[in-house]
Amino acid sequence: MILQIHSYWAYVVLIILTIAFFNALLGFIKKRSYKDIDMRISRFTLIIMHFQLIFGFGVYFISTYYKSAKAAGMGAAMKDKTIRMFIVEHPIMMILAIVLVTVGFVKHKKQPISVARFKTLSIYYGIALLFVLSKLPWSQWLS
């Protein structure tokens, strides 16, 4: 059940993070005035990603990959490409992406002008989006 929630919620995360990034990028490029809707989009992205983190922790500790790594030891798990992806690479990159979104959200609120807010959001959310895209389990998503 939690694995299904985590898997389906990932689509929501990807869509919302992409929307938030492009909203910030377009706001920066067009030098738009920062409005309440922009704050809602960035805050909603932050919240959605933190929910995904909670689901991810649940999946991590009940997954067969975790059980395999625990039984075989981390040395053996690191030699297996699939186990390494799900036990080390994917979780670390997703946590880093969530940290970037959180830091970007906090920093953008401290910016005095709209262009600086959009620039901060577009940088942090853009890097977070790249991290997410780089370590999504595409083989499972596309099959």
HELIX and SHEET records of a PDB file:
HELIX    1   1 ILE A    2  ILE A   29  1                                  28    
HELIX    2   2 ASP A   36  ILE A   62  1                                  27    
HELIX    3   3 THR A   64  ALA A   72  1                                   9    
HELIX    4   4 MET A   74  LYS A   79  1                                   6    
HELIX    5   5 LYS A   81  ARG A   84  1                                   4    
HELIX    6   6 MET A   85  GLU A   89  3                                   5    
HELIX    7   7 HIS A   90  LYS A  109  1                                  20    
HELIX    8   8 SER A  114  SER A  134  1                                  21    
HELIX    9   9 TRP A  138  TRP A  141  1                                   4    
END                                                                             
